[in-house]
Amino acid sequence: MNLGTTILKCRHSVRSYKPDPVDDLVIRDVLECARLAPSARNEQPWLFGVIRDQKMREEIGALTDNGKFIAEAPVCFAVFGLRDAKYYLEDCCAATENLIIALQSYGVGSCWVAGEKKDYAGKVQKLLCVPDKYTLVSLLPAGYPADLTLMEKKKTEDLVFYDRFCP
């Protein structure tokens, strides 16, 4: 194993956070990692929000159907994509994943909360005063884990085929 694969293998969704703030240097570095994500045609159609205000995180959490714990995280990242970019969803998902991995490398847990196609996406967008040319792709509450519940994952051999899939 190497450092990169170790970080990937130890990452798990975190929904319970310590109140400790995430350092500004960490936030800047993980945003740099998100900015450097792969992008179709190098369009880079993303816009990143960093929500630290407690009341704002509470409002966002209350709008979601599965992200009430956003209110407990010391920070929440919001990833928006330019609606008119052909591959904004793929690009912004790559940027979100880069954020998740970069946060994990600092010991900061996170949990991807859907934005794309959710009824609350427009409400979150308006709350954050993001222009209509963007659409919410993901919310990523983050902080140092208060506890960690590990879910069992499927086995590699049940998910992989080589060359052709012939059951």
Buried (B, 14 or more C-beta within 10 A) or exposed (E): EEEEEEBBEEBBBBBBBBEEEBEEEBBEBBBEBBBEBEBBEEBBBBBBBBBBEEEBBBBBBEBBEEBBBBBBBBBBBBBBBBEEBEBBBBBBBBBBBBBBBBBBBBEBBBBBBBBBEBEBBBBBBEBBEBEEEBBBBBBBBBBBBBEEEEEEEEEEEEEEEEEEEEE
